[in-house]
Amino acid sequence: MGFAENLRDELEYQGLQVKELAEKTGISINTLNKYRPGSKVVPTIDNALKIAQTLKVSLDYLATGKSEDLKLENADFIQALNLAKDMRRFSARDKETVKAVITSLSEKYI
């Protein structure tokens, strides 16, 4: 399953309507409706982060539907999202360096 299906399932699981998600994220209903199953539209990283943060799930979960018990405490989750947002300003080379460090550390601890 992809982002659209995982978003639909998570909204259903949490008992939320698209309208409520729009209100909580500041993303228009029209834009959120573009992420419905059957659509080829994928969200921008900013919108995906807003959705994940609002639903308190990981981006990985929304993108893949898989969760390896990576549920973060709210403060850790928000901090991780903010770091990801800060990385938008990094050069491509710096982003690759950060990704390499994260991959190396995750392999060490998994």
matplotlib code that plots the C-alpha trace (Angstrom):
import matplotlib.pyplot as plt

x = [0.0, 1.0, 0.6, -3.0, -4.1, -2.2, -3.6, -7.1, -6.6, -5.1, -7.9, -10.4, -8.5, -8.4, -12.0, -11.1, -12.7, -10.7, -12.3, -10.9, -7.5, -7.6, -8.5, -5.7, -3.0, -3.9, -3.9, -7.0, -9.6, -9.1, -5.4, -6.0, -8.5, -5.8, -4.0, -7.0, -6.5, -6.4, -4.7, -1.1, -0.6, 1.8, 2.2, 5.0, 7.4, 5.9, 2.4, 3.5, 5.2, 2.2, 0.0, 2.3, 2.7, -1.0, -1.8, 1.2, 2.6, 5.9, 6.5, 7.7, 4.4, 2.4, 4.7, 5.1, 2.5, 5.2, 6.1, 8.8, 7.6, 9.3, 6.5, 8.2, 7.1, 5.4, 8.4, 10.8, 8.5, 8.2, 11.9, 12.6, 10.1, 11.7, 15.2, 13.8, 12.4, 15.8, 17.5, 15.6, 18.2, 21.2, 23.2, 22.7, 26.1, 25.3, 21.9, 23.7, 26.2, 23.4, 21.6, 24.8, 25.3, 21.7, 21.9, 25.1, 23.7, 20.4, 22.3, 24.3, 21.2, 18.8]
y = [0.0, 3.6, 6.9, 7.4, 4.0, 4.4, 7.9, 6.6, 3.7, 5.9, 8.4, 5.6, 4.1, 7.4, 8.2, 11.4, 13.0, 14.8, 18.0, 17.6, 16.8, 19.9, 22.0, 20.5, 20.7, 23.9, 21.9, 22.6, 19.9, 20.0, 19.3, 16.5, 15.0, 14.8, 12.2, 9.8, 6.2, 6.0, 9.3, 9.6, 12.8, 12.6, 15.3, 17.7, 16.9, 19.9, 18.5, 14.9, 16.2, 18.1, 15.1, 12.7, 15.1, 15.7, 11.9, 11.1, 8.5, 8.3, 9.4, 5.9, 4.5, 6.8, 6.0, 2.3, 1.2, -0.5, 0.3, -1.4, -0.1, 3.2, 5.1, 8.1, 10.0, 13.2, 15.5, 13.2, 13.1, 16.8, 17.3, 14.8, 16.6, 19.9, 18.5, 17.2, 20.6, 22.2, 19.8, 21.5, 24.3, 21.9, 21.4, 18.1, 17.0, 17.8, 16.0, 12.9, 13.1, 13.3, 10.4, 8.3, 9.0, 8.1, 4.9, 3.9, 4.6, 2.8, -0.3, -0.1, -0.1, -2.3]
z = [0.0, -0.6, 1.1, 0.0, 1.4, 4.6, 5.2, 4.5, 6.9, 9.6, 9.4, 9.7, 12.6, 14.5, 13.6, 11.8, 8.7, 6.0, 7.2, 10.7, 9.3, 7.2, 10.2, 12.3, 9.7, 7.8, 4.6, 2.4, 2.0, -1.8, -1.4, 1.1, -1.3, -3.9, -1.7, -1.8, -3.1, -6.9, -7.2, -8.3, -6.4, -3.5, -0.8, -0.5, 2.3, 4.3, 3.9, 4.7, 7.9, 9.0, 8.4, 10.2, 13.1, 13.4, 13.3, 15.6, 13.2, 11.4, 7.8, 7.2, 8.4, 6.1, 3.1, 3.6, 6.1, 8.1, 11.6, 13.5, 16.8, 16.0, 17.9, 19.3, 22.3, 21.3, 22.2, 20.4, 17.4, 17.2, 17.6, 14.8, 12.5, 13.2, 12.4, 9.1, 8.3, 9.1, 6.7, 3.8, 4.0, 3.8, 0.6, -1.2, 0.0, 3.6, 3.3, 2.0, 4.9, 7.5, 5.8, 5.9, 9.6, 10.4, 8.4, 10.1, 13.6, 12.9, 11.7, 14.9, 17.1, 15.2]

ax = plt.figure().add_subplot(projection="3d")
ax.plot(x, y, z, "-o")
ax.set_aspect("equal")
plt.show()
